[in-house]
Amino acid sequence: MNNGKFYFICRECGTRIEGFPEWYKQGQKCSSCGNKWVDVKYNDNYAWIPELISASNGRPASLFHYIDYLPLLDSKHIVTEGEGVIPVDRWSFLESYAKEVYGLDITVLAYRNDLNPATGTFKDVAAAVVASTLAENGISEYCVASTGNIANAFAHYMAKAGISLSVFIPGDALKANEAGVSCYGQRVFRVRGDYSLAKKLCAEFSAGHQIPMSGGNIDPARVEAKKTQVFEWLRQLGYIPDVYIQSLAGGTGPIAIHKGLCDIQHLGLFRKEPRYVLVQPSGCNPMATAWEQAKAGGFSEGWTKRFPILDNPTTQIPTLANGNPQTYPILAPLVKETEGEFLTYDESKYLDIARLVAFETSVRIGPAATIAVGGFFESLKKGVIRNGERVMINIGEGIQRAPEMLEQMIYTSVSAGTSSECKPFSRNAYRSMLYEKI
């Protein structure tokens, strides 16, 4: 039965699905072809977006300012803490570096997902919309596989909605992430293996107990939630950046940005889609490896389906430890079409990046966010960023997601037993040292 507001269209065969009740009844897949990737379509074709992004409306309370274009029918089901209307900062220190070292005049913007109020991560927007849609559709139990951040965000919002959540995390997931789920009374299954095994066990658990599970990076509620960043950029900046940089495990972000821009293209609100620069840590970089191999082979036939699978990848950035990149066939054509790049960043420098950002901005970013900022430096080094471009770096999470990292950030302490050993100092003395390490 048509709900009058939105419906799903199967990306594979075009079958129409009348919203979440039918979607869950069909086991979260198309009944015609079995495909799990659908697009959400809205009957009014985004007619109200120009008004919603108007600066005259003031600062929205949350991403649900855009509820007309989220797959939710009644505002009474909204589960929110004010996520998704985070600021876009201008990081002039990176602009100065690009000018001084590479002679580039660019604008550098930071999308401050560390300021999302629930868990301080990019995942809060997805969790808020997923929890709201589950509540609206009477779902009382849910499950998800995660490397950490999505698990924490889901646990928080599901608890707020009164929904029981089972979370499957890999064996090397941070203890802080496990605690962040368990403290809400949600169930944690720490699997004896990597993220691939966590996803496998979650899927088997879902099928065996008839409990809906997160559809991962192509989950319709997650994609619709994250597309709202497009609206926020237009509201705050009046334009879409030329380059978008994000650290990468799965890749809902670029999938959602692409979807959001395609949906509103007919409104003439932006000039072109950004070039996607997606960055992986050196300890787990299967997509970046596949991309380099594809480039070397001239992007020969079938190149999007050739990627390595890493069993139990060892990385200092556990939230990015996805060794089986099932979204590569989706992301790779998008990166190629926009003249973007997949990059690897040396994860041994992640603390140096975090220290530099804190020194220059007083912002304390989390481990995955350091890989995104590191990707900016790598982009300059490889000539990926062009003169005059406006570059957006997604700051995916704050340091509160990894409390043990904060201790590792210490670098200025001096042992002292007498006052004569304590000398005045200028913090500016550290600046050149920090840049040298980068």
BANUNU-353450 format. One record per residue: x, y, z of N, C-alpha, C in turn. Coordinates in steps of 0.2 Angstrom, whole numbers, plus 2048, in hexadecimal, padded with zeros to 3 digits. Layout:
# residues N
XYZXYZXYZ
...
//
This chain:
# residues 438
8047FA800800800800804806800
80380B7FB8078117FB806815801
80C81880480B81C80A80A823808
80A82580280982C7FF80F830800
81582E80381A832803820830800
8228298018288277FE82781F7FC
82C81D7F882C8157F68338147F4
83480D7F483B80B7F283B8087EB
8408097E78418067E08478027E1
8477FC7DE84C7F77DE8517FA7D9
8587FA7DB85D7FD7D785F7F87D1
85D7F17D285E7EC7CD8597EB7C8
8537EB7CA84D7E97C58487EE7C5
8487F37C98437F97C983D7F77CC
83C7F27D08367F07D38347F57D8
82E7F77D982C7FC7DE82A7F97E4
82D7FB7EA82B7F87F18287FE7F5
8227FD7F881E8027FB820803802
82780580382980780A82B80180E
82D8038158307FE81982B7F881B
8257F981C8217F281E8227ED819
8227EF8128237EA80D82A7E880D
82F7EC80E8367EB80E8387E6813
8357E78198377E281E8337DB81D
82D7DB81B82A7D581982D7D1814
8317D480F8357D180A83C7CF80C
83D7D08138447CE8158497D3813
8477DA81284C7DF81084F7DE80A
84B7DC80584E7DA7FE8487DB7F9
84A7DC7F38457DC7ED8427D57EC
83B7D57EC8387CE7EB8387CC7E4
83A7D07E083B7CE7D98427CB7D7
8477CE7D984E7CC7D78527CB7DD
8507CC7E38547CB7E98597D07EB
85A7D57E785F7DB7E885D7DE7EF
8627E07F28617E47F98637EB7F8
8647EE7F28657F57F285F7F87EE
85C7FD7F28568017F08588087F0
85480C7EC8548137ED84E8157F0
84E81A7F484881D7F78468237F2
83F8237F083D8287EC83782C7F0
8378337EF8328377F282D8397ED
8268397EE82183B7EA8218427E7
8248467EC82484E7EA82A8507E6
82F84B7E683584C7E28398527E5
83A8537EB83E8587EF83C85F7ED
8358607ED8338677EB83486C7F1
83586A7F783686E7FC83D86F7FE
84286C7FB84986D7FD84B8747FD
84A8787F784C87F7F784A8837FD
84488280084288580684688380C
84787C80C84A87981285187B813
85487C80E85B87E80E85C88680E
85788980E85889180F85B893815
86089781586389A81B85E89E820
8598A081D8548A48208508A0826
85089A82584D89582A851895830
85789783085B89683685E88F837
86188E83D86488783D85F88283F
85F87C83C85A87783D85B874844
85787084785886D84D85B86684C
85A86384685E85D84585D85B83E
85F85583B85E853835857852833
85385283884C850837848857834
84C85C83484A862830848860829
84B85B82784A858820845852820
84185282583D84C82583884A81F
83785081B83384F81583784A810
83D84A81184184680C845840810
84283E81584583881983F833819
84182C81983B82781983882681F
83482B82283182B82882A82F827
82582C82981E82F82881C83482D
81D83283381A83683982083983E
82083F83F82584284382583F84A
82083C84C81F83A853824834854
82783184F82B82C85083382E850
83483484F83B83784F83F835855
84583285484983185984F835858
85183B85C85683F85A859842860
85F84585F86384986486684F861
86385185B86685785886C856853
86C84F85187284D84C870850845
87685184287585283A876859838
87685E83D87686583B87C86883E
88286483D88886683F88B86B83B
89086F83E89387483A898872834
89987682F89E87582B8A387B82C
8A987882F8AF87D8318B387E82B
8B788482B8BC8858268C388482A
8C78808278CD87E82A8D3882826
8D48888288D988C8248E088A825
8E188682A8E888382B8EA87F825
8E587B8238E687681D8E787A817
8E38808168E38848108EA887810
8ED8898158F488C8168F9887814
8F88818168FD87C8148FD87B80D
8F787A80A8F78798038FA87E7FF
8F98848018FC88A7FE90388A7FE
90688980490D88A806911884803
90E87E8039128788019118777F9
90B8787F79098757F090787B7EC
9068817EE9048877EA8FD8877E8
8F98847EC8F28837EA8ED8887EE
8E988B7EB8E488F7EE8DE88B7EF
8DC8897F48D68847F58D28867FC
8CC8847FC8C88858028C887E805
8C987E80C8C887780F8C3878815
8BE8738148B98738198B986D81D
8B786D8238B68678278AF866829
8AC8608288A585F82A8A585B830
8A385F8368A585D83C8A085883F
8A085283D89C84C84089E84B847
8A484D8498A684C8508A1850855
89D854852899858856892856856
89185085388A84D85488984B85B
88384D85E88384D866882846869
88084186587F83A86988683786A
88983586588F831865895835862
89483B85F89A83E85C89D83B856
89883885289B83484C896836846
89983484089583583A88F83083A
88F82B83F88982683F883828842
88382E84687D83084A877831845
87983483F87383683B87082F838
87482A83787182483486D82183A
87082184086C81D845866821847
86682784785F82B84885A829844
85B82983D856827838854820838
85981C83985881483A853813840
85581684685181584C84A81884B
84981D84884382084683E81C842
84181A83C83D81583883B80F83B
84080C83F83E806842839807847
83980C84B83480E85082D80F84C
82D81284782781384382480D840
82880883F82680283C8257FC841
8257FE8478247F984D8297F484D
82F7F584B8357F084C8387F1853
8387EB85783A7EC85E8417E985F
8447E585A84A7E285A84E7E3854
8547E48548587E684E85F7E384F
8637E284A86A7E084A86F7E3845
8757E484787A7E78428817E4843
8857E483E88C7E383F8907E983E
8957EA8428987F084289F7F0844
8A47F48428AA7F58448AB7F984A
8A67FD84C8A68018528A1807852
8A280B84E89E81284E89781184D
89580D84888E80C84688A80884C
88E80484F88B80085588A80585B
88E80985C88D80E862887812860
88781585A88181A85987B816859
87B81085687480C85587280A85C
87780886187580686887280C86B
87581286A87281886E86B81A86B
86A81A86586381C86285E817863
86081086385C80B86485980B86B
85E80C86F85C80C877857812878
85881787585481D87584D81B873
84D81786D84681586A84380F86E
84780C872844806876845800871
84A80086D84B7FA8688517F686B
8507EF86B8557EB86D85A7EA867
8607EB8688657EA86386B7E5864
86C7E185F8717DC8608777DE85B
87D7DF85E8827E285A8887DD859
88A7DB8538907D78528967DB850
89B7DA8548A17DE8538A77D9852
8AC7DB84E8B27D784D8B67D6853
8BA7D18538BE7D08598C37D585B
8C57D98578CA7DE8588C67E5859
8C07E685A8BC7EC85B8BF7EF862
8BF7F68628C17F98688BD7F786E
8C07F78748BC7F587A8B77FB87B
8B980187A8B580787B8AE806877
8AF8048718A980386C8A47FD86F
8A77F88728A37F387589F7F687B
8A37FA87F8A07FD88589A801883
89B80587D89680A87B890807879
89080087788A7FD8758877FA87B
88B7F687F8897F28858867F788A
8887FD88B88680189187E803890
87B80288A8748048898707FE88A
8737F888C86F7F288D86E7EE886
8727F08818717ED87B8767E787A
8757E28768797DC87687F7DC871
8857DA87488B7DA87088D7D386E
88E7D28688917CB8668987CD863
89E7CC8678A47CD8658A67C7862
8A77C685B8A87C08578AF7BE857
8B17B88578B87B68578BA7B684F
8BB7BC84D8BD7BD8468BC7C4844
8BD7C683E8BD7CC83B8B67CF83A
8B67D58368AF7D88358AB7D4830
8AE7D082B8AB7CC8278A77C782B
8AA7C48308A77BF8348A17C2838
8A27C883A89D7CB83E8977CC839
8987CE8338927CF82E88F7C982D
8927C382C8907BD82B88B7BA830
88E7BB83788A7B883C8847BD83D
8847C383C87F7C883D8797C6838
87B7C48328767C282D8737BC82F
8777B78318747B083386F7B1839
8717B583E86D7B78448667BA841
8677BF83D8617C283A85C7BD837
85F7B983385B7B482F8587AF834
85C7AD83985A7A783D8557A9842
8557B08448507B284984B7B7846
84B7B88408467BD83C8467C483F
84D7C684084E7CD8438517D183E
84E7D783C8507DB8378577DD839
85C7DE8338627E08358647E6830
8697EA83286B7F082E86E7ED827
86B7F182286D7EF81C8747F281A
8787F481F87F7F681D87F7FD81A
8847FD81588580481288080680D
87C80180B876803806870802809
870802810869802814865808812
85F80881085B80E80E85B813813
85A81181985981781E86081A820
86581681F86C81982086E81E81B
86C81C81586E82080F86A82680F
86482681085F82C811862831816
86482E81C86683282186C83681F
87183281C87783681B87783A815
87283981087183E80B87084580D
86D84681386B84D816872851817
87884E81787D85381787E857811
87B85580B87B85980587785F806
87185E80986D86480B870868810
87486681487786A81987D86E816
88086B81188586F80E88287580A
87D87380787987880387787E807
87487C80D871881812877885815
87C88281788288681A886889815
88888681088D88980B88A88C805
88488980388188C7FC8848887F6
8898837F788C87F7F288E8787F4
88F8747EF89286D7F189986E7EF
89D86B7F48A586B7F38A78687ED
8AD86A7EB8B08677E58B38607E6
8B585F7EC8B98597EE8B68577F5
8B48507F68B284E7FC8B78487FE
8BA8498048BF8448078BC84180D
8BC83A80D8B98368138BE830814
8BF82E81A8C282881B8BD82281A
8BF81C8188BA8178158BB810819
8B580E81B8B580781D8B0804818
8AA8068188A58048138A380980E
8A180F81089F81480B89881680A
89481681088D81980F88E82080D
89382481089382B80F89382D807
89782B80389782D7FC89182A7F8
88F8247FA8898217F78838267F9
8828287FF87D82D80187D8347FD
8848367FD88483D7FA88283D7F3
8858377EF8838367E887B8367E7
8788327EC8718317EB86D8387EC
86F83C7F286C8427F386D8477ED
8738477EA87484C7E587084A7DF
8708437DD86C8417D88648437D9
8628427DF85B8447E085984B7DF
85D84F7E085C8577E085F85A7DA
8628567D58658597CF86185D7CB
85A85C7CB85585F7C78548667C9
8568687D085486E7D385A8737D1
85F8717CE8648767CC86887A7D2
8698767D886C8797DE8738787DE
8768747DA87D8737DA8808737D3
8878737D288A8737CC88C86C7CA
88F8697CE8918627CD89385E7D3
8938587D28948537D889C8547DA
89D8537E08A48537E28A884D7E0
8AF84E7DF8B38497DE8B58457E5
8B383F7E58B483B7EB8BB8387EC
8BE83A7F28C58387F38C48347FA
8C482D7F98C28287FF8C9825801
8CA8268088D182480A8D081E80F
8D581A80E8D58148138DC814816
8DC81181D8E28108208E780B81D
8ED80B81E8F280781B8F180081D
8EE7FF8238ED7F88268E77F4823
8E37F88208DD7F581D8DA7F9817
8DD7F88118DC7FC80C8DA7F8805
8D57F38068D37EF8008D17F37FA
8CD7F87FB8CA7FC7F68CF8017F2
8D48047F68D98087F48DE8037EF
8DF7FD7F28E37F87EE8E07F67E8
8D97F57E88D67F37E28D67F97DD
8D57FF7DF8D58057DB8DB8057D7
8E18057DB8E78067D88E98007D2
8E67FA7D48E77F57CF8E37F67C9
8DD7F97CA8D87FA7C48DB8007C0
8DE8057C38E180A7BF8E78077BB
8EB8037BE8F18007BB8EF7FC7B5
8E97F97B58E67F57B08E27F87AB
8E27FF7AC8DD8037A78D68027A8
8D48007AE8CD7FF7AF8CA7FA7AA
8CD7F47AA8CB7EF7A58C47EC7A7
8C17E97A38BA7E67A48BA7E27AA
8B57E47AE8B47E07B58B87E37BB
8BB7E97BA8BF7EB7BF8BC7ED7C5
8B67EF7C58B27F07CC8B17EA7D0
8B27E47CD8B07DE7D18B77DB7D3
8BC7DE7D28C37DB7D48C57DF7DA
8C57DC7E08C87DF7E68CA7DA7EB
8D07DC7EE8D27D77F38CE7D67F9
8CE7D07FC8CA7CF8038CF7CE808
8CF7D280D8D47D18128D17CE818
8D47C881A8D27C48208D57C7826
8D17C982B8D47CC8318D97D1830
8D77D682D8DC7DC82C8DE7DF832
8E57E08338E87E38398E97EB838
8E57EF83B8E67F683A8E57FA841
8E87FF8428E88038488E1807848
8DD8078428D780A8428D1805842
8CF8028478CA7FC8478C47FE844
8C18048448BB8068418BB80683A
8C18068378C280582F8C47FF82D
8C47FA8318C67F38308C17EF82C
8C07F18268BB7ED8228BF7EA81C
8C17E381D8C57E08188C27DD812
8BB7DD8128B77DA80D8B27E080A
8B57E48058B17EA8038AC7E97FE
8A67E78008A17E57FC89E7EB7F8
89F7F17FB89D7F77F78A27FA7F2
8A77F77F18AC7F97EC8A97F97E5
8A57F47E38A27F57DC89D7FB7DC
89A7FD7E18968037E189A80A7E1
89F80A7E68A38107E68A88117E1
8AB80C7DE8B080D7D98AE8117D3
8A880F7D08A68137CA8A581A7CC
8A281B7D28A08227D48A78267D5
8AC8237D88B38277D88B58287D1
8B58237CD8B88247C68B48297C2
8AD8297C38A982E7BF8AA8357C1
8AC8367C88AD83D7CA8B483F7CA
8B983B7C78C083C7C78C383D7CE
8C08387D28C38387D98C98337DA
8CA8317E08CF82C7E28CD8287E8
8D08227E88D181E7EE8D881F7F0
8D98207F68E08217F98E181D7FF
8E881C8008EA8188068EE81E80A
8ED81E8118F18228158F481E81A
8FA82081B8FF81D8208FC81D827
8F981882A8F58198308FA81A836
90181983590581A83A90682183C
90382583890382D8398FD82F83C
8F882B83E8F182D8408F2832846
8F683084B8F78348518FA83B84F
8FE83B84B9018418498FC846846
8F88438428F284783F8EE84A844
8EC8458498E784884E8EA84D852
8F184D8548F48528578F4858854
8F685884D8F685E8498EF862849
8EA85E8488E38618478E186484E
8E38618548E286385A8E686A85B
8EC86A8598F087085A8ED876856
8EB8748508E987A84C8E287C84D
8DE87884F8D787984F8D3878856
8D787585B8D48738618CE86E860
8CE86B85A8C98658598CD85E85A
8CA85A85E8CD85485F8C984E85B
8CC84C8568C98478528CB840853
8C683C8518C78358538CC83184D
8CD82B84E8D282784A8D0827843
8C98258418C782583A8C882C837
8C683183B8C78388388CE83A836
8D383783A8DA8398388DB836831
8D983182F8DA82E8298D7832823
8D18358258CE83A8208D384081F
8D58438258DA8498258E0847821
8E38418238E983F8208E883E818
8E283C8168E083C80F8E184280C
8DF84880F8E084E80C8E885080B
8EC84E8108F384F80E8F684A809
8F38448088F58408038F28427FC
8EC8457FC8EA8487F68EE84D7F3
8F08527F88F58577F68FB8547F3
8FE84F7F690484C7F49048497ED
8FE8467EC8FD8427E58FA8477E0
8F984D7E18F68517DC8EE8507DB
8EB84E7E08E484C7DF8E08537DF
8E18577E48DE85D7E58E08637E0
8DC8667DD8DD86B7D88DC8727DA
8E08777D78E087E7D98D98807D9
8D78847DE8D08877DE8CA8837E1
8CC87D7E28C68787E58C487A7EC
8BE8787ED8BC8787F48BB8717F6
8BF86F7FC8C08687FE8BC867805
8B88628058B486180B8B785A80E
8BA85B8148BC8558188B785381D
8B584D81D8B084A8218B3848828
8B284C82D8B584A8348B0845837
8B183F8368AD8398378AB83883F
8B083A8438AF83984A8B483C84E
8B283E8558B684185A8BA83C85E
8BF83E8618C383A8658C083686B
8BA83886D8B68358728B482E870
8B582C8698B38258678B9821869
8BF82386A8C581F86C8C9822871
8C68218778CA82587D8D182387E
8D381D87C8DA81B87D8DE81F878
8DC8218738DF82586E8E182C871
8DD82F8768DF8358798E583487D
8E682F8818EC82E8848F282E880
8F182B87A8F782A8758F9831872
8F48368738F583C8708FA840874
8FC83E87A90184287E90884387A
90A84987A91184A87791584F87A
91285387E915859881917859888
91685388B91885389391F852894
92185589A92885589C9288538A3
92C84E8A592D84C8AC9308528B0
92E8538B69318588BA9308568C2
9368588C59368578CC93785D8D0
9398628CD93B8698D093886E8CB
9378748CE93487A8CA93A87C8C5
94087B8C794587D8C29468798BC
9428748BC94286F8B693C8728B1
9388768B49328788B093387F8AC
93487F8A69368858A293088789E
92F88E89D92A89189992B88E892
92588E88E92688C88792188F883
92288F87C91D89187791A88B874
91488B873911885870912885868
91488B86691588B85F91B88785D
91F88686292688286092487B85E
91E87985F91C87285D919872856
91887785391487784D919874847
91F87684692387384192486C842
92586A84892686384A92085F848
91986184991385E84791385D83F
91486283C91486283491985E831
91F85D835924859832922852833
91F85083891C849839917847833
91384C83190E84B82C91284A825
//
